Amino acid sequence: MLIKRQTIGQVPKGLRGFQVMIGNCDENLLVCLCSLEKGGMVFMSGKAGPTFDAIPQARFVNKGHSLAYCGTKDDKSSVVVNGEVIDVYDWVGKFSISRDESSIAYPVMRESPSRQEYKMVIDGVPGRAFINIGEAVWHPKELLLAYMAEEGKSERVVIGDNLLPAFERVRGLQFSPQGELYYWGFKEGNWLLNNSKKEIAVSEGEDPPNFGGILFGPDDTLGYWACKNGKWFVRYGDLSYGPWSGFQRIVGSPMLFGDHNSIGYVVEQDCRVQVCKNDHAGPEFDAVGRPICNGGEIAYKARLKHQEFLVIDNNISSKRYEVIWPEEREFATYLEDIPIISQKSKKIAFLASLKDGQTIVEAGQEQLIYQRISGQPTFSGETDRLVYGGQNGMESYVVVDTETIGPFDEIVSAKSSSGFIMWNWIPEFLENGTKLKFFTVTGDKIDKCVVEL
């Protein structure tokens, strides 16, 4: 493999416990989030910002050319943009970035002796005051934000400058790909699925449907699951699947498969789960991950009696791997692990745990073993090569098929979003997957690497 490496910056001397972030549209925007003995500090391109007790979140904005972060100190929360404090509040909620990464929104709270006042701030401009503010979601095509707000004894959706009808509770805000807003509102003992114009469906009883589980098919065909007469069913367009008598709930959101005529979903009963395709339920497992489509087949990770394996079309299609270490997710019925499939050859790869570490299993073959798989496994597209990250001790590697690049102290993605849970970094491909780009930290040196695949 041909590797081009270019040093683009340095970590400020004397820092420890730092995290590097790189602007995805401006690679000269180097950011170091640093742990200090008495708090945290952000260095942007070598320039130090204010010191805080903690820095709970940082996000690139302005399409990757600027950095916004929140710092807490003395029970106050400051919003900082490019090193300058733009406002101080009693509380700052989660940053939300628009789809084109040009705008930022976040809920804030100021407290007075008589009350707490919440507002949604969009690009530095605060909106109207509410008793509380909840989840927020951006329009997929416009700079338009929808969010939940509590007013008096009711909750409602705020979209732009408009207040939608009030409910006892509001949850599950989602825009369709075409820009239609959908959400669930609780009223008079039932959950009602609404869009911005009318009521769409009813889920009977107080048991909540999966608020994030709305499926949008071609032409915004709607899919969701709901309860009727104490039994759960899945609805997609004019078709219904179920009701599932005895099933306690349907897990996750329904999903479409390649022909758009088949729908998959996961049902749970007494801590056992099954993956279903249309009306057909597969075998029972202790836990499953989100299924993927492999042509007309369903593929997913499953766990049974402390063993994990790959399932294709409801048949166990891989070696069984022992679940080695105790993690909280082991006791959940829904696994975070999702298999991946190559676009070109339709090979399937997944994460597997061994007694001496972790590996990626590709087309049934175990790859290199590391103490931890740290970079998200991804197929490169046109070149059909498997790329992921491995970590042994304090050393990090980039793996392309069976070839390794490294070691490095740290591997960094040029991503404007943050908060990845399972992976330290995510591969970024150029020129239809013929090149791989990533950034590395070794000592105090930050390098940009481009690999020809």
C-alpha positions as CSV (number, residue, x, y, z in Angstrom):
1,M,0.0,0.0,0.0
2,L,1.2,3.5,-0.8
3,I,0.9,5.8,2.2
4,K,1.4,9.6,2.1
5,R,2.0,11.1,5.5
6,Q,2.1,14.9,6.2
7,T,2.7,16.5,9.6
8,I,0.0,19.1,10.1
9,G,0.4,20.2,13.7
10,Q,1.6,19.5,17.2
11,V,0.1,18.8,20.6
12,P,1.0,21.7,23.0
13,K,3.9,20.6,25.2
14,G,3.2,19.3,28.7
15,L,-0.4,18.2,28.1
16,R,-1.7,14.9,29.4
17,G,-5.0,13.1,29.0
18,F,-5.8,15.0,25.8
19,Q,-8.2,14.2,23.0
20,V,-7.6,15.5,19.5
21,M,-10.3,16.7,17.2
22,I,-9.8,17.9,13.6
23,G,-12.2,20.0,11.5
24,N,-13.6,17.9,8.7
25,C,-13.6,20.9,6.2
26,D,-10.6,22.8,7.6
27,E,-7.7,20.4,8.5
28,N,-5.8,23.4,9.9
29,L,-8.4,23.6,12.7
30,L,-6.7,21.3,15.3
31,V,-8.3,21.0,18.6
32,C,-6.9,19.4,21.8
33,L,-9.3,18.8,24.7
34,C,-7.1,18.5,27.7
35,S,-7.4,17.2,31.2
36,L,-5.6,19.4,33.7
37,E,-4.9,18.9,37.4
38,K,-7.7,21.3,38.2
39,G,-10.1,21.0,35.3
40,G,-10.0,21.0,31.5
41,M,-8.9,23.3,28.7
42,V,-9.3,23.5,25.0
43,F,-6.4,24.4,22.7
44,M,-7.3,25.5,19.2
45,S,-4.4,25.5,16.7
46,G,-2.1,25.9,19.7
47,K,-4.0,28.8,21.4
48,A,-5.4,28.1,24.9
49,G,-8.9,28.8,25.8
50,P,-10.4,29.4,29.3
51,T,-10.0,26.8,32.0
52,F,-13.1,24.9,33.3
53,D,-13.8,22.3,35.9
54,A,-15.0,20.0,33.0
55,I,-15.7,20.2,29.3
56,P,-18.8,17.9,28.8
57,Q,-19.2,18.4,25.1
58,A,-17.6,19.8,22.0
59,R,-18.8,19.9,18.4
60,F,-17.6,21.3,15.1
61,V,-20.0,23.9,13.6
62,N,-19.9,26.2,10.6
63,K,-19.4,23.2,8.4
64,G,-16.3,22.1,10.3
65,H,-14.6,25.5,10.3
66,S,-15.4,26.5,14.0
67,L,-15.6,24.7,17.3
68,A,-18.4,25.1,19.9
69,Y,-18.0,23.6,23.3
70,C,-19.5,23.8,26.8
71,G,-17.4,24.3,29.9
72,T,-18.7,24.0,33.5
73,K,-17.2,25.9,36.5
74,D,-18.6,27.0,39.9
75,D,-22.1,25.5,39.0
76,K,-22.3,27.6,35.9
77,S,-22.2,26.4,32.2
78,S,-20.5,28.5,29.5
79,V,-21.0,28.2,25.8
80,V,-17.7,28.9,24.0
81,V,-17.2,29.4,20.2
82,N,-13.7,29.5,18.8
83,G,-12.2,30.2,22.3
84,E,-14.6,33.1,23.1
85,V,-17.3,32.7,25.8
86,I,-20.5,33.8,24.2
87,D,-22.9,33.3,27.2
88,V,-23.1,31.8,30.6
89,Y,-26.2,29.8,32.0
90,D,-27.1,27.7,35.0
91,W,-27.4,24.7,32.6
92,V,-26.7,23.9,29.0
93,G,-28.2,20.8,27.3
94,K,-27.0,18.7,24.4
95,F,-25.8,20.4,21.3
96,S,-27.7,19.6,18.1
97,I,-26.1,20.3,14.7
98,S,-28.1,20.9,11.5
99,R,-27.9,18.4,8.7
100,D,-25.6,20.7,6.6
101,E,-23.5,21.3,9.8
102,S,-23.9,25.1,9.5
103,S,-26.1,25.7,12.5
104,I,-26.1,24.7,16.2
105,A,-29.0,24.6,18.7
106,Y,-29.0,23.8,22.4
107,P,-31.5,24.2,25.4
108,V,-30.4,26.4,28.2
109,M,-31.8,27.2,31.7
110,R,-31.5,30.2,33.9
111,E,-32.7,30.1,37.5
112,S,-34.2,32.8,39.6
113,P,-35.5,32.7,43.1
114,S,-39.0,32.1,41.8
115,R,-38.6,29.7,38.9
116,Q,-36.4,28.0,36.3
117,E,-36.7,29.3,32.8
118,Y,-35.8,27.2,29.7
119,K,-35.1,28.4,26.2
120,M,-33.9,26.9,23.0
121,V,-30.9,28.8,21.6
122,I,-30.4,28.6,17.8
123,D,-27.1,30.1,16.5
124,G,-26.8,32.2,19.6
125,V,-30.4,33.5,19.5
126,P,-32.6,32.4,22.4
127,G,-36.3,31.5,21.7
128,R,-39.3,31.9,23.9
129,A,-39.3,30.7,27.5
130,F,-40.9,27.4,28.7
131,I,-41.1,25.4,31.9
132,N,-38.9,22.7,30.3
133,I,-37.4,21.7,26.9
134,G,-36.9,18.2,25.6
135,E,-35.6,16.5,22.5
136,A,-34.8,18.4,19.3
137,V,-34.5,17.4,15.7
138,W,-33.4,19.3,12.6
139,H,-35.2,19.4,9.2
140,P,-33.4,17.2,6.6
141,K,-33.3,20.0,4.0
142,E,-33.9,23.3,5.7
143,L,-32.5,25.2,8.6
144,L,-35.7,24.4,10.6
145,L,-35.6,23.0,14.2
146,A,-38.5,21.1,15.9
147,Y,-38.4,20.4,19.6
148,M,-40.5,19.4,22.6
149,A,-41.5,22.1,25.1
150,E,-43.4,22.0,28.4
151,E,-45.9,24.7,29.0
152,G,-48.2,24.7,32.0
153,K,-49.5,21.1,32.5
154,S,-49.1,20.2,28.8
155,E,-46.3,19.5,26.3
156,R,-46.2,20.5,22.7
157,V,-44.0,20.6,19.6
158,V,-42.4,23.8,18.6
159,I,-41.3,24.0,15.0
160,G,-39.8,27.3,13.8
161,D,-42.1,30.0,15.3
162,N,-45.2,27.7,15.4
163,L,-46.7,25.9,18.4
164,L,-48.4,22.6,17.5
165,P,-51.4,21.2,19.5
166,A,-50.9,20.4,23.2
167,F,-50.7,16.9,24.7
168,E,-50.2,15.5,28.2
169,R,-46.8,14.2,26.9
170,V,-44.9,14.5,23.6
171,R,-42.2,12.1,22.5
172,G,-40.4,10.7,19.4
173,L,-39.9,13.7,17.1
174,Q,-38.8,12.6,13.6
175,F,-38.6,14.2,10.2
176,S,-39.2,12.1,7.2
177,P,-36.6,12.3,4.4
178,Q,-39.0,14.6,2.5
179,G,-39.3,16.9,5.5
180,E,-42.6,16.0,7.1
181,L,-42.5,16.0,10.9
182,Y,-44.0,13.1,12.9
183,Y,-44.3,12.6,16.6
184,W,-46.2,10.8,19.4
185,G,-48.5,12.6,21.7
186,F,-50.3,11.1,24.8
187,K,-53.9,12.1,25.3
188,E,-56.8,10.6,27.2
189,G,-55.1,7.3,27.8
190,N,-53.7,6.6,24.4
191,W,-50.6,7.5,22.3
192,L,-51.4,9.3,19.1
193,L,-49.1,9.4,16.1
194,N,-49.3,12.8,14.4
195,N,-47.7,14.8,11.7
196,S,-47.6,18.6,11.6
197,K,-51.1,18.6,10.0
198,K,-53.2,15.7,11.5
199,E,-53.5,12.5,13.6
200,I,-52.2,9.4,11.8
201,A,-52.6,6.4,14.1
202,V,-53.4,5.3,17.7
203,S,-51.5,3.1,20.1
204,E,-53.8,2.1,22.9
205,G,-52.8,2.3,26.5
206,E,-50.1,4.0,28.5
207,D,-47.3,1.6,27.4
208,P,-45.3,3.8,25.0
209,P,-44.5,2.7,21.5
210,N,-40.9,2.9,20.3
211,F,-40.7,6.7,20.0
212,G,-37.7,6.6,17.7
213,G,-39.0,3.6,15.7
214,I,-40.8,5.3,12.8
215,L,-39.8,3.8,9.4
216,F,-39.9,5.9,6.3
217,G,-40.0,3.9,3.0
218,P,-40.2,5.1,-0.6
219,D,-42.3,8.2,-1.1
220,D,-42.4,8.6,2.7
221,T,-44.5,5.4,3.2
222,L,-44.9,5.2,6.9
223,G,-44.0,2.2,9.1
224,Y,-44.4,2.0,12.9
225,W,-45.5,-0.3,15.7
226,A,-48.4,0.2,18.1
227,C,-50.7,-1.6,20.5
228,K,-54.4,-2.5,20.0
229,N,-56.5,-4.6,22.5
230,G,-53.3,-5.3,24.5
231,K,-51.5,-6.8,21.6
232,W,-48.6,-5.3,19.5
233,F,-48.5,-5.1,15.7
234,V,-46.4,-3.5,13.0
235,R,-47.9,-1.3,10.3
236,Y,-46.2,-0.4,7.0
237,G,-48.3,1.5,4.5
238,D,-51.5,-0.4,4.0
239,L,-50.1,-3.7,5.5
240,S,-50.2,-4.9,9.1
241,Y,-48.1,-7.6,10.7
242,G,-49.4,-9.2,13.9
243,P,-50.9,-8.8,16.3
244,W,-48.4,-10.7,18.3
245,S,-50.3,-12.3,21.2
246,G,-48.1,-12.8,24.2
247,F,-45.2,-10.7,23.0
248,Q,-44.4,-8.0,25.6
249,R,-43.1,-5.5,23.1
250,I,-41.5,-4.9,19.8
251,V,-37.8,-3.8,20.1
252,G,-36.2,-1.1,17.9
253,S,-37.6,0.3,14.7
254,P,-39.0,-1.8,11.8
255,M,-36.7,-1.9,8.8
256,L,-37.2,-2.4,5.1
257,F,-35.3,-4.9,2.9
258,G,-34.1,-4.7,-0.7
259,D,-37.3,-5.3,-2.5
260,H,-39.2,-2.8,-0.2
261,N,-41.9,-5.4,0.1
262,S,-40.4,-7.2,3.2
263,I,-40.2,-5.7,6.6
264,G,-38.1,-6.9,9.5
265,Y,-38.5,-6.2,13.3
266,V,-37.6,-7.7,16.7
267,V,-40.1,-8.9,19.2
268,E,-39.5,-9.7,22.9
269,Q,-41.2,-11.9,25.5
270,D,-39.9,-13.0,28.9
271,C,-36.4,-11.8,28.1
272,R,-36.2,-13.8,24.9
273,V,-36.2,-12.2,21.5
274,Q,-37.0,-13.2,17.9
275,V,-36.3,-11.5,14.6
276,C,-39.3,-11.4,12.3
277,K,-39.7,-11.0,8.6
278,N,-43.2,-9.9,7.7
279,D,-45.4,-12.4,9.6
280,H,-42.7,-15.1,10.1
281,A,-40.9,-15.2,13.5
282,G,-37.4,-16.7,13.6
283,P,-35.8,-18.7,16.5
284,E,-35.6,-17.5,20.0
285,F,-32.4,-16.0,21.4
286,D,-31.3,-14.2,24.6
287,A,-30.3,-11.1,22.6
288,V,-30.0,-9.9,19.0
289,G,-28.5,-6.9,17.2
290,R,-30.2,-4.8,14.5
291,P,-30.7,-7.0,11.4
292,I,-29.2,-6.0,8.0
293,C,-30.3,-6.9,4.5
294,N,-28.2,-9.3,2.4
295,G,-30.2,-9.5,-0.8
296,G,-33.4,-11.1,0.2
297,E,-31.9,-12.6,3.4
298,I,-31.8,-11.2,7.0
299,A,-28.4,-11.2,8.8
300,Y,-27.9,-10.3,12.4
301,K,-25.7,-10.9,15.5
302,A,-27.3,-13.1,18.2
303,R,-26.4,-14.3,21.7
304,L,-27.6,-17.5,23.4
305,K,-26.2,-18.9,26.7
306,H,-23.1,-16.6,26.7
307,Q,-22.3,-17.4,23.1
308,E,-22.5,-14.9,20.2
309,F,-22.7,-15.8,16.5
310,L,-23.9,-14.6,13.1
311,V,-27.4,-15.6,11.9
312,I,-28.4,-15.5,8.3
313,D,-32.0,-16.2,7.3
314,N,-32.6,-17.6,10.8
315,N,-29.8,-20.1,10.5
316,I,-26.6,-19.9,12.6
317,S,-24.0,-19.2,10.0
318,S,-20.8,-18.8,11.9
319,K,-18.7,-20.3,14.7
320,R,-20.0,-19.7,18.2
321,Y,-17.9,-17.2,20.2
322,E,-17.8,-17.1,24.0
323,V,-18.8,-13.9,25.6
324,I,-15.7,-13.3,27.7
325,W,-16.0,-10.2,29.8
326,P,-19.0,-9.0,31.8
327,E,-20.5,-5.8,30.4
328,E,-23.8,-4.2,31.1
329,R,-24.9,-4.7,27.5
330,E,-24.5,-8.5,27.9
331,F,-27.7,-8.5,30.0
332,A,-29.7,-6.4,27.5
333,T,-31.9,-8.1,24.9
334,Y,-30.7,-5.8,22.1
335,L,-27.0,-5.9,21.1
336,E,-25.1,-2.8,19.9
337,D,-23.1,-5.0,17.5
338,I,-24.3,-4.7,13.9
339,P,-22.8,-6.8,11.0
340,I,-21.6,-4.9,8.0
341,I,-21.9,-5.9,4.3
342,S,-19.7,-5.0,1.4
343,Q,-21.5,-3.2,-1.5
344,K,-19.6,-5.0,-4.2
345,S,-19.2,-8.7,-3.2
346,K,-21.8,-8.8,-0.5
347,K,-19.3,-10.2,2.1
348,I,-20.5,-10.0,5.7
349,A,-18.1,-9.0,8.6
350,F,-18.8,-8.8,12.3
351,L,-17.0,-8.3,15.6
352,A,-16.1,-11.4,17.7
353,S,-14.6,-11.8,21.1
354,L,-11.9,-14.4,21.8
355,K,-10.2,-15.4,25.0
356,D,-7.1,-13.4,24.1
357,G,-8.9,-10.3,22.6
358,Q,-11.2,-9.3,19.7
359,T,-11.2,-9.9,16.0
360,I,-13.2,-9.2,12.9
361,V,-14.8,-12.2,11.2
362,E,-15.0,-11.6,7.4
363,A,-16.8,-14.1,5.2
364,G,-16.4,-16.7,7.9
365,Q,-12.6,-16.1,8.3
366,E,-11.1,-14.7,11.5
367,Q,-8.8,-11.7,10.9
368,L,-6.0,-10.3,13.1
369,I,-6.5,-10.4,16.9
370,Y,-6.2,-7.3,19.1
371,Q,-6.9,-6.6,22.7
372,R,-9.7,-4.3,21.4
373,I,-11.2,-3.4,18.0
374,S,-11.1,0.4,18.3
375,G,-11.9,1.6,14.8
376,Q,-15.3,0.9,13.2
377,P,-15.2,-2.0,10.7
378,T,-16.1,-0.6,7.3
379,F,-15.9,-1.8,3.7
380,S,-14.2,0.7,1.3
381,G,-16.8,0.7,-1.4
382,E,-15.4,0.3,-4.9
383,T,-12.2,-1.5,-3.8
384,D,-14.1,-3.8,-1.5
385,R,-11.4,-3.7,1.2
386,L,-12.1,-4.2,4.9
387,V,-10.8,-1.3,7.1
388,Y,-10.9,-1.2,10.9
389,G,-8.8,-0.2,13.9
390,G,-7.0,-2.3,16.4
391,Q,-5.5,-1.5,19.8
392,N,-2.9,-3.4,21.9
393,G,-2.1,-1.6,25.2
394,M,-1.4,2.0,24.3
395,E,-0.6,1.3,20.7
396,S,-3.2,1.9,17.9
397,Y,-3.2,0.4,14.4
398,V,-5.1,0.9,11.2
399,V,-5.9,-2.5,9.5
400,V,-6.6,-2.9,5.8
401,D,-7.7,-6.5,5.2
402,T,-4.7,-8.2,6.9
403,E,-2.1,-5.4,6.5
404,T,-1.4,-3.1,9.5
405,I,-0.4,0.5,9.6
406,G,1.2,1.8,12.8
407,P,1.6,1.8,15.7
408,F,0.3,5.2,16.7
409,D,-0.5,6.8,20.0
410,E,-4.0,7.7,18.7
411,I,-6.0,7.6,15.5
412,V,-8.4,10.4,14.8
413,S,-11.3,10.9,12.4
414,A,-12.0,14.3,10.7
415,K,-15.7,14.3,11.8
416,S,-17.8,17.2,12.8
417,S,-19.9,15.1,15.1
418,S,-18.9,13.5,18.4
419,G,-20.1,11.0,20.9
420,F,-19.3,7.7,19.2
421,I,-19.9,5.0,21.9
422,M,-18.3,1.8,20.5
423,W,-15.5,3.2,18.2
424,N,-12.6,5.6,18.8
425,W,-12.6,6.5,15.1
426,I,-14.5,5.9,11.9
427,P,-12.7,5.3,8.5
428,E,-13.1,8.0,5.9
429,F,-12.8,7.2,2.2
430,L,-12.0,9.4,-0.7
431,E,-12.5,9.0,-4.5
432,N,-15.2,6.2,-4.4
433,G,-13.3,4.2,-1.8
434,T,-10.0,4.1,-3.6
435,K,-8.2,6.1,-0.8
436,L,-8.4,6.1,3.0
437,K,-7.8,9.2,5.0
438,F,-7.2,9.4,8.7
439,F,-5.1,11.4,11.2
440,T,-2.7,10.1,13.8
441,V,-1.1,11.4,17.0
442,T,2.4,10.1,17.8
443,G,4.2,11.8,20.7
444,D,3.5,15.5,20.1
445,K,3.1,15.2,16.4
446,I,-0.2,15.2,14.5
447,D,-0.1,13.6,11.0
448,K,-2.5,13.4,8.1
449,C,-2.3,10.0,6.3
450,V,-3.8,9.1,2.9
451,V,-3.6,5.4,1.9
452,E,-4.1,4.3,-1.7
453,L,-6.3,1.1,-1.6
